[in-house]
Amino acid sequence: MLKFIGKRLLNLIPVMFIISVLIFITVQALPGDPVNAYLGQGTQVSAEVREQIREELGLNDSLPQQYGKWVGRYLTGDLGTSIQLRQPVADIIGQYVWNTFLLNATALIVALLFAIPIGIRQAVKKYSKFDNFWTVFSLFGLSVPTFFFALILIFFVALNVSWIPLNGMQDPRLAAFGYNNFFHYITDVAKHMILPVTVLAFGSFAVLSRYIRNAMIDVINQDYIRTARSKGLKEKVVIYRHAFRNAMIPLVTLLGIYIPSLFSGAIILESVFLWPGLGRVLIDAIVARDQSVITACLLFSAILMVLGNLLADVAYSLVDPRIKTD
């Protein structure tokens, strides 16, 4: 196992090099002048000052030189400084990444709690009314854009449920004057999570339940499942111990993609609900042309994606010992 992980990590080096080059070139191609973003909207300075700022930011260097300095800083742990917030980018990511993780992890857990039993029952009751209902429901969840469903929830909640907050992570008054106790803080954050978690879990449930249903249908029709039933095993044992374990491989593949998203942020959703996460930070950085924040967020997401695929490969052997990782 360790040998396999070591080989995969070595293979990731050229992959990450290519990804870093693409991210750097893409960010450099964004419209607008970084000097204007550094000075702020409407700031007037002389041409000499502008040239001095360009020199300080390294904008007069060639692209290969800028890329080399950028990679060198990253290898030493220096992610640069945000020209918009005037803070180290590492501190900004560390400040907001856990808000993103809290939101996305909660939504994924909620989605799995519903998707696993419903997807399994759909496979067992294939083509029944139960299966047809949840199939239509899943297709609806796959078809409706996230921002549209979020706006629908906001519209109905704003009219009918006054105690559910529509945006943010905390009540500004409570955050300013302090909470009575830690439980009071948790309650306030939990209420603010209701709407964004519902939207995220709705979309994740639609995907996960479809994967689980289809994987279970393939497994249930295998000969070893019929053999297990002929031995007189209880149906629950056959379904959950034998069938579901072998149907988890497609689910593990999907979770390998979902895991990076736990940290990288739901860009549109965080903007709609004003959730203080990495997705919203990235949007603000793109608007302000804050190159340091944009490149750091994109590279952070790319690293999480390749590590998620690596974890999925490792998890294959844990789910199914027949899969070799040597």
Backbone as numpy.savetxt, mean C-alpha at the origin, in Angstrom:
# Nx Ny Nz CAx CAy CAz Cx Cy Cz
17.10 -22.61 2.61 16.29 -21.41 2.61 17.15 -20.14 2.61
18.19 -20.09 3.48 19.05 -18.93 3.55 19.82 -18.73 2.24
20.21 -19.85 1.62 20.90 -19.77 0.34 20.00 -19.17 -0.73
18.73 -19.60 -0.72 17.75 -19.09 -1.68 17.54 -17.58 -1.49
17.37 -17.16 -0.23 17.17 -15.74 0.06 18.39 -14.92 -0.37
19.59 -15.46 -0.11 20.80 -14.76 -0.51 20.88 -14.57 -2.02
20.55 -15.62 -2.79 20.56 -15.50 -4.25 19.55 -14.47 -4.73
18.37 -14.49 -4.14 17.35 -13.53 -4.56 17.75 -12.10 -4.24
18.39 -11.89 -3.09 18.83 -10.54 -2.74 19.90 -10.05 -3.71
20.79 -10.95 -4.14 21.80 -10.56 -5.13 21.15 -10.22 -6.46
20.10 -10.96 -6.82 19.41 -10.69 -8.08 18.67 -9.35 -8.04
18.36 -8.88 -6.82 17.64 -7.62 -6.70 18.52 -6.40 -6.97
19.85 -6.58 -6.92 20.75 -5.44 -7.11 20.60 -4.83 -8.50
20.68 -5.61 -9.60 20.46 -4.98 -10.92 19.03 -4.47 -11.10
18.07 -5.16 -10.50 16.68 -4.70 -10.59 16.52 -3.33 -9.95
17.06 -3.17 -8.75 16.95 -1.89 -8.06 17.73 -0.79 -8.79
18.85 -1.16 -9.45 19.60 -0.18 -10.22 18.74 0.37 -11.36
18.09 -0.53 -12.09 17.24 -0.10 -13.21 16.08 0.74 -12.70
15.46 0.31 -11.60 14.33 1.06 -11.04 14.76 2.45 -10.60
15.93 2.53 -9.95 16.41 3.84 -9.48 16.68 4.79 -10.64
17.24 4.26 -11.74 17.49 5.10 -12.92 16.18 5.62 -13.49
15.19 4.73 -13.60 13.90 5.14 -14.16 13.22 6.19 -13.28
13.29 5.99 -11.96 12.68 6.96 -11.04 13.38 8.31 -11.15
14.71 8.29 -11.19 15.47 9.54 -11.24 15.16 10.30 -12.53
15.15 9.60 -13.66 14.88 10.26 -14.94 13.46 10.80 -14.98
12.51 10.02 -14.45 11.11 10.45 -14.46 10.92 11.71 -13.63
11.50 11.75 -12.46 11.36 12.92 -11.58 12.03 14.14 -12.20
13.19 13.92 -12.83 13.88 15.05 -13.46 13.08 15.62 -14.63
12.25 14.76 -15.25 11.47 15.20 -16.42 10.19 15.93 -16.03
9.88 16.00 -14.74 8.67 16.70 -14.33 8.74 18.17 -14.73
7.63 18.75 -15.16 7.64 20.17 -15.56 7.85 21.09 -14.36
8.39 22.27 -14.64 8.60 23.23 -13.57 10.07 23.36 -13.20
10.40 24.42 -12.51 11.77 24.70 -12.09 11.92 24.42 -10.60
12.83 23.53 -10.21 13.02 23.25 -8.78 13.40 24.49 -7.97
14.04 25.45 -8.62 14.41 26.67 -7.90 13.17 27.44 -7.46
12.16 27.48 -8.32 10.90 28.14 -7.95 10.24 27.43 -6.78
10.31 26.08 -6.80 9.74 25.32 -5.68 10.52 25.59 -4.40
11.83 25.76 -4.52 12.66 26.02 -3.35 12.37 27.40 -2.76
12.21 28.39 -3.62 11.97 29.76 -3.16 10.55 29.97 -2.66
9.60 29.23 -3.22 8.21 29.43 -2.85 7.49 30.22 -3.91
6.17 30.05 -3.95 5.35 30.68 -4.96 5.41 32.21 -4.86
5.73 32.86 -6.00 5.70 34.32 -6.08 6.92 35.03 -5.55
7.94 34.28 -5.10 9.15 34.92 -4.56 10.00 35.46 -5.71
10.40 36.71 -5.60 11.21 37.36 -6.62 12.64 37.55 -6.10
13.61 37.02 -6.83 15.02 37.18 -6.47 15.80 37.49 -7.74
17.01 37.95 -7.56 17.85 38.30 -8.70 18.37 37.04 -9.39
18.85 37.24 -10.60 19.38 36.10 -11.37 20.61 35.50 -10.68
21.41 36.34 -10.00 22.59 35.83 -9.31 22.21 34.91 -8.16
21.16 35.30 -7.41 20.71 34.45 -6.30 20.15 33.13 -6.83
19.40 33.22 -7.92 18.84 32.00 -8.51 19.97 31.06 -8.95
21.01 31.62 -9.54 22.12 30.80 -9.99 22.86 30.19 -8.80
22.97 30.93 -7.71 23.62 30.41 -6.51 22.82 29.25 -5.93
21.49 29.37 -5.94 20.64 28.29 -5.42 20.76 27.06 -6.30
20.80 27.26 -7.63 20.96 26.13 -8.54 22.28 25.40 -8.26
23.31 26.17 -7.97 24.60 25.56 -7.68 24.55 24.78 -6.36
23.89 25.36 -5.35 23.78 24.68 -4.05 22.98 23.39 -4.16
21.93 23.40 -4.99 21.10 22.21 -5.16 21.71 21.21 -6.13
22.81 21.55 -6.76 23.47 20.64 -7.70 22.78 20.53 -9.03
21.97 21.52 -9.39 21.19 21.45 -10.63 22.04 21.78 -11.85
23.23 22.36 -11.64 24.09 22.67 -12.77 24.95 21.47 -13.19
24.95 20.42 -12.39 25.69 19.22 -12.76 24.96 18.48 -13.87
25.69 17.63 -14.57 25.06 16.79 -15.59 24.18 15.74 -14.92
23.27 15.15 -15.68 22.37 14.14 -15.10 23.13 12.95 -14.52
24.17 12.41 -15.20 24.92 11.30 -14.57 25.56 11.72 -13.25
26.07 12.96 -13.19 26.66 13.42 -11.93 25.61 13.56 -10.83
24.45 14.11 -11.20 23.37 14.24 -10.22 22.91 12.87 -9.74
22.81 11.92 -10.66 22.39 10.56 -10.27 23.42 9.92 -9.34
24.70 10.08 -9.68 25.75 9.50 -8.84 25.73 10.06 -7.43
25.58 11.39 -7.31 25.52 12.01 -5.98 24.27 11.54 -5.23
23.16 11.43 -5.96 21.90 11.00 -5.35 22.02 9.59 -4.78
22.57 8.67 -5.58 22.75 7.29 -5.11 23.72 7.25 -3.94
24.79 8.03 -4.03 25.77 8.06 -2.94 25.16 8.50 -1.63
24.30 9.53 -1.68 23.63 9.99 -0.45 22.70 8.91 0.09
21.97 8.24 -0.80 21.03 7.23 -0.35 21.75 6.04 0.30
22.91 5.67 -0.24 23.65 4.54 0.32 24.17 4.85 1.72
24.31 6.13 2.04 24.75 6.53 3.39 23.56 6.85 4.30
22.34 6.67 3.77 21.15 6.92 4.58 20.64 8.34 4.52
21.24 9.18 3.68 20.80 10.57 3.52 19.79 10.65 2.39
18.51 10.83 2.71 17.47 10.91 1.70 17.22 12.32 1.21
18.04 13.26 1.67 17.87 14.63 1.24 16.96 15.42 2.18
16.70 16.66 1.79 15.87 17.56 2.58 14.72 18.06 1.72
13.54 18.07 2.28 12.36 18.55 1.57 12.45 20.06 1.39
12.37 20.53 0.13 12.42 21.97 -0.12 11.10 22.64 0.24
10.06 21.83 0.40 8.75 22.38 0.76 8.59 22.50 2.27
8.93 21.42 2.99 8.74 21.38 4.44 9.99 21.75 5.22
11.14 21.85 4.50 12.42 22.18 5.14 12.75 21.19 6.25
12.47 19.93 6.01 12.77 18.86 6.96 13.49 17.73 6.24
14.30 16.94 6.95 14.90 15.76 6.32 13.81 14.81 5.82
14.00 14.29 4.61 12.99 13.41 4.03 12.81 12.15 4.87
13.89 11.66 5.45 13.79 10.46 6.30 12.85 10.70 7.48
12.90 11.90 8.05 12.01 12.21 9.17 10.56 12.29 8.70
10.34 12.83 7.50 8.98 12.95 6.97 8.39 11.56 6.74
9.16 10.67 6.12 8.68 9.31 5.88 8.43 8.59 7.20
9.36 8.74 8.13 9.17 8.09 9.43 7.96 8.62 10.18
7.61 9.88 9.94 6.47 10.48 10.64 5.15 10.00 10.09
5.06 9.80 8.77 3.78 9.50 8.13 3.59 8.03 7.76
4.67 7.25 7.70 4.53 5.88 7.22 3.67 5.03 8.14
3.74 5.29 9.45 2.96 4.48 10.38 1.49 4.82 10.34
1.14 6.05 9.98 -0.27 6.37 9.76 -0.82 5.60 8.57
-0.01 5.52 7.51 -0.40 4.75 6.33 -0.52 3.27 6.66
0.45 2.74 7.42 0.42 1.32 7.77 -0.82 1.00 8.62
-1.13 1.86 9.59 -2.29 1.63 10.44 -3.56 1.53 9.61
-3.72 2.44 8.66 -4.92 2.47 7.83 -5.01 1.24 6.93
-3.94 0.96 6.21 -3.96 -0.13 5.24 -3.97 -1.51 5.90
-3.24 -1.66 6.99 -3.22 -2.96 7.68 -4.60 -3.28 8.26
-5.25 -2.28 8.85 -6.59 -2.50 9.39 -7.56 -2.89 8.28
-7.48 -2.19 7.14 -8.37 -2.50 6.01 -8.12 -3.91 5.48
-6.85 -4.31 5.40 -6.53 -5.66 4.89 -7.04 -6.74 5.84
-6.89 -6.52 7.15 -7.38 -7.50 8.12 -8.90 -7.63 8.02
-9.59 -6.49 7.93 -11.05 -6.53 7.79 -11.46 -7.26 6.52
-10.76 -6.98 5.42 -11.08 -7.63 4.15 -10.86 -9.13 4.23
-9.77 -9.57 4.86 -9.49 -11.01 4.98 -10.51 -11.71 5.87
-10.92 -11.04 6.95 -11.90 -11.64 7.86 -13.21 -11.96 7.15
-13.56 -11.17 6.15 -14.78 -11.43 5.38 -14.50 -12.27 4.13
-13.38 -12.02 3.47 -13.11 -12.67 2.19 -12.84 -14.17 2.33
-12.13 -14.58 3.37 -11.78 -15.99 3.50 -13.01 -16.87 3.71
-13.84 -16.62 4.74 -15.02 -17.50 4.89 -16.01 -17.38 3.74
-16.21 -16.18 3.21 -17.16 -16.02 2.11 -16.64 -16.67 0.84
-15.35 -16.49 0.54 -14.78 -17.11 -0.65 -14.81 -18.62 -0.58
-14.55 -19.19 0.59 -14.61 -20.65 0.75 -16.03 -21.15 0.57
-16.98 -20.48 1.19 -18.38 -20.91 1.07 -18.88 -20.75 -0.36
-18.41 -19.75 -1.07 -18.78 -19.61 -2.48 -18.33 -20.82 -3.29
-17.11 -21.28 -3.01 -16.59 -22.44 -3.74 -17.37 -23.70 -3.39
-17.70 -23.86 -2.11 -18.45 -25.05 -1.68 -19.87 -25.01 -2.24
-20.48 -23.82 -2.28 -21.85 -23.66 -2.78 -21.83 -23.04 -4.19
-20.97 -23.55 -5.04 -20.79 -22.98 -6.37 -22.10 -22.91 -7.15
-22.33 -21.72 -7.77 -23.51 -21.43 -8.59 -24.81 -21.38 -7.80
-24.73 -21.35 -6.48 -25.94 -21.19 -5.66 -26.29 -19.70 -5.58
-27.41 -19.38 -4.94 -27.80 -17.99 -4.77 -26.75 -17.23 -3.95
-26.20 -17.93 -2.96 -25.15 -17.32 -2.14 -23.94 -16.95 -3.00
-23.51 -17.88 -3.83 -22.36 -17.64 -4.70 -22.66 -16.53 -5.71
-23.83 -16.57 -6.30 -24.18 -15.55 -7.29 -24.24 -14.15 -6.69
-24.79 -14.06 -5.47 -24.89 -12.74 -4.82 -23.51 -12.14 -4.58
-22.61 -12.94 -3.99 -21.30 -12.41 -3.67 -20.43 -12.24 -4.92
-20.71 -12.99 -5.96 -20.00 -12.77 -7.23 -20.36 -11.41 -7.81
-21.65 -11.09 -7.81 -22.09 -9.78 -8.29 -21.55 -8.68 -7.40
-21.56 -8.91 -6.09 -21.05 -7.93 -5.14 -19.55 -7.67 -5.39
-18.79 -8.74 -5.63 -17.35 -8.60 -5.89 -17.10 -7.86 -7.19
-17.87 -8.18 -8.23 -17.71 -7.48 -9.50 -18.04 -6.00 -9.35
-19.01 -5.68 -8.51 -19.34 -4.29 -8.24 -18.17 -3.60 -7.55
-17.56 -4.29 -6.59 -16.42 -3.72 -5.88 -15.22 -3.51 -6.78
-15.04 -4.40 -7.77 -13.94 -4.25 -8.71 -14.18 -3.13 -9.71
-15.44 -2.84 -9.98 -15.79 -1.88 -11.03 -15.87 -0.44 -10.53
-16.26 -0.26 -9.29 -16.45 1.10 -8.76 -15.11 1.72 -8.40
-14.77 2.88 -8.95 -13.51 3.55 -8.58 -13.48 3.89 -7.09
-12.30 3.83 -6.52 -12.14 4.07 -5.08 -12.64 5.45 -4.68
-12.25 6.47 -5.45 -12.63 7.84 -5.07 -14.14 8.04 -5.17
-14.79 7.36 -6.14 -16.24 7.51 -6.30 -16.98 6.88 -5.12
-16.55 5.69 -4.71 -17.18 5.04 -3.56 -16.94 5.87 -2.30
-15.75 6.46 -2.19 -15.44 7.31 -1.03 -16.36 8.52 -0.99
-16.59 9.14 -2.13 -17.47 10.32 -2.18 -18.91 9.95 -1.86
-19.35 8.76 -2.30 -20.71 8.29 -1.98 -20.85 8.13 -0.46
-19.87 7.50 0.17 -19.92 7.32 1.62 -19.93 8.67 2.34
-19.09 9.58 1.90 -19.04 10.90 2.53 -20.39 11.60 2.41
-21.02 11.49 1.26 -22.30 12.16 1.04 -23.37 11.62 1.98
-23.47 10.28 2.08 -24.52 9.70 2.91 -24.21 9.85 4.40
-22.94 9.74 4.77 -22.58 9.87 6.18 -22.76 11.31 6.64
-22.41 12.28 5.79 -22.55 13.68 6.16 -24.00 14.06 6.42
-24.91 13.38 5.73 -26.33 13.69 5.89 -26.99 12.95 7.04
-26.47 11.78 7.37 -27.21 10.90 8.29 -26.47 10.51 9.56
-25.15 10.49 9.56 -24.40 10.01 10.73 -23.43 11.10 11.17
-23.82 11.83 12.18 -23.03 13.00 12.59 -21.79 12.63 13.41
-21.80 11.45 14.06 -20.70 11.12 14.96 -19.50 10.51 14.24
-19.63 10.21 12.94 -18.51 9.67 12.18 -17.79 10.82 11.48
-16.51 11.07 11.78 -15.77 12.15 11.13 -15.60 11.89 9.64
-15.57 12.95 8.86 -15.47 12.81 7.40 -14.03 12.85 6.90
-13.11 13.42 7.66 -11.73 13.49 7.18 -10.78 13.65 8.36
-9.50 13.54 8.04 -8.47 13.66 9.06 -8.26 12.38 9.83
-7.34 12.46 10.79 -7.03 11.31 11.65 -7.41 11.57 13.10
-7.48 12.84 13.49 -7.84 13.21 14.86 -8.73 14.44 14.83
-9.51 14.60 15.90 -10.28 15.81 16.09 -9.30 16.95 16.39
-9.30 18.02 15.60 -8.32 19.10 15.82 -8.38 19.69 17.22
-9.58 19.79 17.79 -9.70 20.36 19.15 -9.08 19.45 20.18
-9.34 18.14 20.06 -8.77 17.19 21.02 -7.26 17.10 20.85
-6.80 17.16 19.59 -5.36 17.09 19.35 -4.66 18.33 19.92
-5.35 19.46 19.91 -4.74 20.69 20.40 -4.73 20.77 21.92
-5.85 20.38 22.56 -5.97 20.53 24.01 -5.66 19.25 24.79
-5.49 18.14 24.07 -5.11 16.91 24.74 -6.29 15.99 25.01
-6.00 14.70 25.12 -7.02 13.68 25.39 -7.08 13.38 26.88
-8.22 12.88 27.30 -8.39 12.53 28.72 -7.48 11.37 29.10
-7.36 10.40 28.20 -6.52 9.23 28.43 -6.21 8.59 27.08
-5.42 7.51 27.13 -5.01 6.84 25.90 -6.20 6.20 25.19
-7.15 5.67 25.95 -8.34 5.08 25.35 -9.15 6.13 24.59
-9.21 7.32 25.12 -9.90 8.41 24.43 -9.24 8.71 23.09
-7.91 8.65 23.05 -7.16 8.88 21.80 -7.46 7.77 20.80
-7.43 6.52 21.26 -7.70 5.38 20.36 -9.11 5.48 19.79
-10.06 5.84 20.61 -11.44 5.97 20.16 -11.58 7.03 19.08
-10.90 8.15 19.29 -10.97 9.23 18.31 -10.37 8.81 16.97
-9.20 8.17 17.00 -8.56 7.71 15.76 -9.41 6.64 15.08
-9.99 5.73 15.89 -10.82 4.66 15.32 -12.04 5.23 14.59
-12.65 6.27 15.15 -13.80 6.88 14.47 -13.39 7.51 13.14
-12.23 8.11 13.11 -11.75 8.72 11.86 -11.38 7.65 10.83
-11.11 6.42 11.27 -10.72 5.37 10.35 -11.90 4.67 9.70
-13.10 4.88 10.21 -14.25 4.11 9.74 -14.45 4.23 8.24
-14.52 5.43 7.73 -14.80 5.63 6.31 -13.64 5.18 5.41
-12.40 5.61 5.65 -11.33 5.14 4.76 -11.09 3.63 4.82
-11.23 3.04 6.00 -11.07 1.58 6.11 -12.17 0.87 5.36
-13.40 1.39 5.45 -14.51 0.78 4.71 -14.25 0.78 3.21
-13.76 1.89 2.69 -13.49 1.99 1.25 -12.37 1.05 0.85
-11.27 1.05 1.60 -10.15 0.17 1.27 -10.52 -1.30 1.40
-11.22 -1.65 2.47 -11.60 -3.05 2.69 -12.57 -3.52 1.63
-13.44 -2.63 1.17 -14.42 -2.99 0.13 -13.71 -3.42 -1.15
-12.73 -2.63 -1.58 -12.00 -2.98 -2.79 -11.14 -4.22 -2.61
-10.49 -4.35 -1.46 -9.65 -5.53 -1.21 -10.48 -6.79 -1.10
-11.64 -6.70 -0.46 -12.52 -7.85 -0.33 -12.93 -8.37 -1.70
-13.24 -7.47 -2.62 -13.68 -7.87 -3.96 -12.62 -8.70 -4.65
-11.36 -8.30 -4.51 -10.27 -9.04 -5.16 -9.98 -10.35 -4.44
-9.84 -10.28 -3.12 -9.45 -11.46 -2.34 -10.50 -12.56 -2.40
-11.76 -12.20 -2.28 -12.82 -13.22 -2.31 -12.86 -13.94 -3.65
-12.62 -13.22 -4.75 -12.60 -13.85 -6.07 -11.43 -14.82 -6.18
-10.27 -14.42 -5.70 -9.10 -15.30 -5.74 -9.32 -16.56 -4.91
-9.86 -16.38 -3.71 -10.07 -17.53 -2.82 -11.12 -18.47 -3.42
-12.19 -17.93 -3.94 -13.23 -18.76 -4.55 -12.67 -19.60 -5.69
-11.98 -18.97 -6.62 -11.47 -19.69 -7.78 -10.41 -20.72 -7.40
-9.54 -20.34 -6.44 -8.52 -21.29 -6.00 -9.14 -22.49 -5.30
-10.16 -22.26 -4.48 -10.83 -23.34 -3.77 -11.57 -24.27 -4.74
-12.19 -23.71 -5.77 -12.90 -24.54 -6.75 -11.92 -25.49 -7.44
-10.73 -24.99 -7.79 -9.73 -25.85 -8.43 -9.28 -26.97 -7.50
-9.09 -26.65 -6.22 -8.59 -27.64 -5.27 -9.66 -28.67 -4.93
-10.90 -28.22 -4.74 -11.98 -29.12 -4.34 -12.19 -30.23 -5.35
-11.90 -29.97 -6.61 -12.10 -30.98 -7.66 -10.94 -31.95 -7.81
-9.92 -31.81 -6.96 -8.77 -32.71 -7.04 -9.09 -34.07 -6.43
-8.32 -35.08 -6.86 -8.57 -36.45 -6.41 -8.33 -36.63 -4.92
-7.32 -35.94 -4.36 -7.02 -36.16 -2.95 -8.13 -35.63 -2.04
-8.91 -34.67 -2.52 -10.04 -34.19 -1.74 -11.15 -35.24 -1.72
-11.39 -35.86 -2.86 -12.38 -36.96 -2.90 -11.92 -38.12 -2.04
-10.61 -38.38 -2.04 -10.08 -39.46 -1.20 -10.28 -39.15 0.28
-10.04 -37.89 0.66 -10.22 -37.49 2.06 -11.68 -37.65 2.48
-12.60 -37.31 1.59 -14.01 -37.47 1.91 -14.39 -38.94 2.01
-13.80 -39.78 1.14 -14.13 -41.22 1.16 -13.63 -41.89 2.43
-12.64 -41.27 3.09 -12.14 -41.82 4.35 -13.06 -41.50 5.53
-14.07 -40.70 5.27 -15.02 -40.38 6.33 -14.66 -39.15 7.15
-13.71 -38.34 6.66 -13.36 -37.12 7.39 -14.52 -36.13 7.36
-14.64 -35.36 8.41 -15.69 -34.34 8.45 -15.46 -33.31 7.35
-16.57 -32.75 6.86 -16.48 -31.80 5.75 -15.64 -30.58 6.13
-15.76 -30.10 7.36 -14.97 -28.95 7.78 -13.48 -29.25 7.76
-13.13 -30.47 8.15 -11.71 -30.87 8.13 -11.21 -30.93 6.69
-12.01 -31.49 5.81 -11.63 -31.60 4.40 -11.44 -30.21 3.78
-12.38 -29.32 4.06 -12.36 -28.00 3.43 -11.26 -27.12 4.01
-11.21 -27.01 5.33 -10.31 -26.03 5.93 -8.89 -26.55 6.14
-8.73 -27.85 6.42 -7.40 -28.37 6.68 -6.70 -28.81 5.39
-7.45 -29.45 4.49 -6.83 -29.99 3.28 -6.98 -29.05 2.08
-8.21 -28.65 1.80 -8.45 -27.85 0.59 -7.89 -26.42 0.72
-8.23 -25.75 1.81 -7.86 -24.35 1.93 -6.34 -24.17 1.99
-5.64 -25.08 2.66 -4.18 -24.95 2.75 -3.55 -25.00 1.36
-4.06 -25.88 0.51 -3.50 -25.98 -0.85 -3.99 -24.86 -1.76
-5.07 -24.22 -1.36 -5.58 -23.10 -2.16 -4.94 -21.77 -1.77
-4.05 -21.79 -0.80 -3.47 -20.55 -0.30 -2.36 -20.00 -1.19
-1.82 -20.82 -2.11 -0.70 -20.36 -2.92 -1.07 -19.13 -3.76
-2.21 -19.13 -4.49 -2.58 -17.89 -5.19 -2.82 -16.72 -4.24
-3.34 -17.03 -3.04 -3.58 -15.97 -2.06 -2.26 -15.38 -1.56
-1.26 -16.25 -1.37 0.06 -15.77 -0.94 0.66 -14.85 -2.00
0.48 -15.20 -3.28 0.96 -14.35 -4.36 0.32 -12.97 -4.29
-0.97 -12.95 -4.07 -1.69 -11.68 -4.00 -1.26 -10.87 -2.78
-1.07 -11.54 -1.64 -0.66 -10.84 -0.43 0.75 -10.28 -0.57
1.59 -10.94 -1.40 2.91 -10.40 -1.66 2.85 -9.04 -2.33
1.77 -8.80 -3.09 1.56 -7.50 -3.70 0.93 -6.53 -2.72
0.07 -7.05 -1.84 -0.63 -6.18 -0.89 0.29 -5.67 0.22
1.26 -6.49 0.63 2.12 -6.10 1.74 2.85 -4.78 1.49
3.45 -4.57 0.31 4.09 -3.26 0.09 3.12 -2.10 0.19
1.87 -2.31 -0.22 0.90 -1.21 -0.19 0.53 -0.82 1.25
0.85 -1.68 2.21 0.57 -1.33 3.60 1.37 -0.11 4.03
2.55 0.06 3.42 3.43 1.16 3.81 3.48 2.28 2.77
3.22 1.94 1.50 3.44 2.92 0.44 2.33 3.96 0.34
1.14 3.67 0.85 0.10 4.68 0.89 -0.94 4.55 -0.19
-2.19 4.86 0.16 -3.29 4.90 -0.80 -3.45 6.35 -1.23
-2.85 6.70 -2.37 -2.69 8.10 -2.76 -4.04 8.82 -2.87
-4.96 8.25 -3.66 -6.24 8.92 -3.89 -7.06 8.97 -2.61
-7.11 7.85 -1.91 -7.95 7.78 -0.72 -7.47 8.72 0.38
-6.17 8.78 0.59 -5.63 9.66 1.63 -5.90 11.13 1.29
-5.94 11.44 -0.01 -6.25 12.81 -0.42 -7.72 13.13 -0.21
-8.60 12.17 -0.49 -10.04 12.39 -0.33 -10.39 12.59 1.14
-9.83 11.74 2.01 -10.18 11.79 3.43 -9.18 12.61 4.25
-8.22 13.27 3.57 -7.22 14.09 4.25 -6.50 13.31 5.34
-6.21 12.04 5.03 -5.50 11.19 5.99 -4.00 11.50 5.92
-3.36 11.79 7.05 -1.94 12.19 7.03 -1.01 10.99 6.83
-0.96 10.49 5.60 -0.12 9.35 5.28 0.84 9.66 4.14
1.60 8.64 3.74 2.60 8.85 2.70 1.97 9.17 1.35
0.79 8.63 1.08 0.11 8.92 -0.17 -0.17 10.40 -0.32
-0.68 11.01 0.73 -0.97 12.44 0.69 0.32 13.26 0.63
1.36 12.80 1.32 2.65 13.48 1.26 3.19 13.48 -0.17
3.04 12.35 -0.87 3.52 12.25 -2.24 2.76 13.19 -3.16
1.44 13.27 -3.00 0.64 14.18 -3.82 1.09 15.63 -3.60
1.24 16.02 -2.34 1.68 17.39 -2.03 3.07 17.66 -2.61
3.94 16.65 -2.57 5.30 16.83 -3.10 5.29 16.98 -4.61
4.41 16.25 -5.29 4.31 16.37 -6.75 3.80 17.75 -7.13
2.81 18.25 -6.41 2.28 19.59 -6.69 3.35 20.65 -6.48
4.15 20.47 -5.42 5.20 21.46 -5.10 6.51 21.19 -5.82
6.55 20.13 -6.61 7.77 19.68 -7.30 8.93 19.50 -6.32
8.63 18.85 -5.24 9.62 18.57 -4.20 10.34 17.27 -4.58
11.43 17.38 -5.33 12.08 16.21 -5.91 12.57 15.22 -4.87
13.12 15.71 -3.78 13.67 14.81 -2.76 12.59 13.90 -2.18
11.43 14.47 -1.89 10.33 13.67 -1.33 9.77 12.72 -2.38
9.62 13.19 -3.62 9.05 12.34 -4.67 9.93 11.12 -4.92
11.23 11.34 -5.10 12.13 10.22 -5.38 12.19 9.26 -4.20
12.19 9.79 -2.98 12.26 8.92 -1.80 11.00 8.06 -1.69
9.83 8.65 -1.90 8.58 7.90 -1.79 8.48 6.84 -2.88
8.86 7.20 -4.10 8.79 6.23 -5.21 9.78 5.09 -5.01
10.98 5.41 -4.59 11.98 4.36 -4.37 11.60 3.49 -3.18
11.04 4.10 -2.16 10.55 3.35 -1.00 9.49 2.35 -1.41
8.56 2.76 -2.26 7.51 1.87 -2.74 8.08 0.75 -3.60
9.08 1.08 -4.43 9.70 0.06 -5.28 10.42 -0.99 -4.44
11.15 -0.55 -3.41 11.84 -1.49 -2.53 10.84 -2.41 -1.84
9.74 -1.84 -1.37 8.72 -2.65 -0.71 8.12 -3.66 -1.67
7.96 -3.28 -2.94 7.36 -4.19 -3.91 8.27 -5.39 -4.17
9.56 -5.16 -4.37 10.46 -6.28 -4.64 10.64 -7.15 -3.40
10.64 -6.54 -2.22 10.72 -7.33 -0.98 9.43 -8.12 -0.76
8.29 -7.55 -1.15 7.03 -8.27 -1.05 7.02 -9.50 -1.92
7.56 -9.40 -3.13 7.66 -10.56 -4.02 8.61 -11.60 -3.44
9.69 -11.15 -2.81 10.62 -12.09 -2.17 9.93 -12.82 -1.02
9.19 -12.10 -0.20 8.47 -12.74 0.91 7.44 -13.72 0.39
6.80 -13.41 -0.73 5.82 -14.34 -1.31 6.50 -15.63 -1.75
7.67 -15.51 -2.35 8.40 -16.71 -2.79 8.79 -17.58 -1.59
9.23 -16.91 -0.51 9.60 -17.67 0.69 8.37 -18.32 1.31
7.25 -17.61 1.30 6.02 -18.14 1.90 5.49 -19.34 1.14
5.80 -19.44 -0.17 5.35 -20.61 -0.93 5.79 -21.91 -0.28
7.06 -21.96 0.11 7.60 -23.20 0.69 7.01 -23.48 2.06
6.58 -22.43 2.77 5.96 -22.65 4.08 4.53 -23.15 3.94
3.84 -22.67 2.91 2.47 -23.12 2.66 2.45 -24.51 2.05
3.34 -24.74 1.09 3.39 -26.03 0.40 4.83 -26.53 0.41
5.18 -27.50 1.27 6.55 -28.01 1.38 7.05 -28.65 0.08
6.15 -28.96 -0.84 6.58 -29.57 -2.11 7.33 -28.57 -2.97
7.15 -27.30 -2.72 7.84 -26.26 -3.50 9.24 -26.08 -2.92
10.24 -26.29 -3.73 11.63 -26.23 -3.28 12.18 -24.81 -3.47
12.99 -24.38 -2.53 13.62 -23.06 -2.61 15.14 -23.16 -2.71
15.64 -24.35 -2.96 17.11 -24.51 -3.07 17.60 -24.04 -4.43
